[in-house]
Every structure is written in structure tokens, then in C-alpha cells.
């Protein structure tokens, strides 16, 4: 194994923390970040913990990560933002948390605004306007 390849233990830890983001384990995930897991850790697709928490509809986890400095505008490898993911999944509480945390409604491709327009989601469009 080269120095750049993660050990099986590190891969297991990564899988666990990404699972915590997907399942909304805000308190446990926050403790891992507080203990040194990078708040903007990405998986093999460039998805951050915040992206996964947002996409899977966990506003408390989104807030916990934002409070710890997660970048609300970090795009994944496909150019998607956490905010656009939350709009795509129709998660108004997550959208509110991300906007409050500084997420850019115009960031990414497609942007959160474009995604809301594409689905005719006027409720989320209202949340995205300043």
C-alpha cells in the first residue's frame, strides 16, 4: 500500500461518517467532526458530508455541519451544490438551513433556482429569493 492509499481502517471510518450524514445522526457526526474528521470531507464522487445530509433531508445535521464550518457552496464532481440537492429532493427545512448558512441559490449546475423552476416549485423559489 502506498502512502497515499487510505488504510482499510480509514476507509471504514469514512464509510461510517458518510453513513451518519446520510442517516441524519447529527450529534454523533458532530462529535466526529469535533474530534478531527474534516468537516468538508468528500467521498469518491466529491460529495461532502453536508451534501449527503442535505440530499437525504436532515436539517439538524445540516445545521450541525454548518455550525462547524462546512462550506455550503462546495460543489460535488458533477457541479451540484447541497442547496440544489435539497431543492431537487423538495426539502424546505433543509433549504432554509442552507440559505441561513450562506448557501448561494445561483451556485452549481443546475443551480437551486434553476432546479426549483424546472420542477415548478414556487414554495422553494420563494425561500431562495433574498
C-alpha distance (Angstrom), angle and dihedral (degrees) to the residues before:
residue distance angle dihedral
X1 . . .
X2 3.79 . .
X3 3.78 123.2 .
X4 3.81 88.9 -106.9
X5 3.81 96.4 54.7
X6 3.79 113.6 89.4
X7 3.78 116.6 -121.4
X8 3.81 119.9 -112.3
X9 3.81 87.6 -106.2
X10 3.82 91.8 54.9
X11 3.80 91.0 47.3
X12 3.81 89.2 51.3
X13 3.80 91.6 49.2
X14 3.81 90.4 49.0
X15 3.79 91.3 50.8
X16 3.79 90.2 50.4
X17 3.81 95.8 50.3
X18 3.81 92.7 45.7
X19 3.81 87.3 50.1
X20 3.81 89.4 52.4
X21 3.81 89.9 53.5
X22 3.83 91.9 48.8
X23 3.79 93.4 48.2
X24 3.81 96.9 42.5
X25 3.79 100.4 -114.7
X26 3.80 92.3 160.6
X27 3.79 99.2 166.8
X28 3.80 96.5 45.6
X29 3.79 93.6 42.7
X30 3.80 90.0 48.2
X31 3.80 89.6 53.5
X32 3.81 90.9 52.3
X33 3.81 90.8 50.4
X34 3.80 90.0 46.7
X35 3.83 87.9 52.3
X36 3.80 92.6 54.3
X37 3.81 111.5 -79.2
X38 3.83 104.8 138.6
X39 3.80 108.9 -104.7
X40 3.82 90.0 -141.3
X41 3.81 95.0 46.3
X42 3.82 110.4 151.8
X43 3.77 132.9 -153.4
X44 3.81 126.7 -138.3
X45 3.84 90.1 -76.2
X46 3.80 94.4 50.7
X47 3.81 92.3 -106.7
X48 3.79 113.0 148.4
X49 3.78 125.5 -147.4
X50 3.80 86.2 -103.9
X51 3.81 92.2 53.5
X52 3.79 91.6 52.4
X53 3.80 93.9 45.8
X54 3.81 90.7 48.2
X55 3.81 95.5 45.7
X56 3.80 92.0 48.7
X57 3.81 93.1 49.5
X58 3.80 105.5 -110.4
X59 3.83 109.8 143.8
X60 3.83 94.6 174.3
X61 3.80 90.6 54.0
X62 3.80 90.7 46.2
X63 3.81 90.2 52.4
X64 3.83 92.0 46.4
X65 3.81 91.3 53.1
X66 3.81 93.3 44.5
X67 3.82 90.0 50.4
X68 3.81 87.3 55.6
X69 3.80 92.9 52.6
X70 3.81 104.0 -92.6
X71 3.81 112.4 167.6
X72 3.83 106.3 -115.0
X73 3.81 90.8 -164.1
X74 3.80 100.5 50.4
X75 3.79 108.6 125.5
X76 3.78 125.2 -145.0
X77 3.80 123.2 -126.9
X78 3.81 90.1 -82.7
X79 3.81 92.4 55.2
X80 3.81 93.9 -107.0
X81 3.80 124.3 142.7
X82 3.80 127.5 -144.0
X83 3.81 88.1 -117.6
X84 3.81 93.1 54.9
X85 3.81 88.6 48.4
X86 3.81 91.1 53.4
X87 3.81 90.8 48.0
X88 3.82 91.0 48.5
X89 3.82 89.8 52.9
X90 3.85 91.3 44.0
X91 3.80 95.6 -121.8
X92 3.85 106.3 157.1
X93 3.83 95.5 177.0
X94 3.80 91.0 52.3
X95 3.81 90.2 46.6
X96 3.82 89.9 52.9
X97 3.82 91.6 49.3
X98 3.80 93.0 48.7
X99 3.81 94.3 46.6
X100 3.82 89.7 48.6
X101 3.82 87.4 50.1
X102 3.80 93.1 55.4
X103 3.81 103.1 -93.9
X104 3.81 113.7 164.0
X105 3.83 111.3 -126.3
X106 3.82 89.3 -156.4
X107 3.82 96.0 50.8
X108 3.78 124.8 108.5
X109 3.78 134.5 15.9
X110 2.90 112.4 -53.0
X111 3.78 94.4 17.3
X112 3.79 122.5 -139.2
X113 3.81 89.1 -105.8
X114 3.81 91.7 51.1
X115 3.80 90.6 47.4
X116 3.81 92.5 51.1
X117 3.81 90.4 48.4
X118 3.81 91.6 47.9
X119 3.81 90.2 56.7
X120 3.81 94.9 37.6
X121 3.81 89.8 -121.3
X122 3.80 101.8 162.8
X123 3.83 92.7 171.0
X124 3.80 92.1 60.6
X125 3.81 92.4 40.0
X126 3.79 87.4 58.5
X127 3.82 90.4 51.5
X128 3.81 90.7 50.6
X129 3.80 95.7 53.9
X130 3.81 117.0 89.7
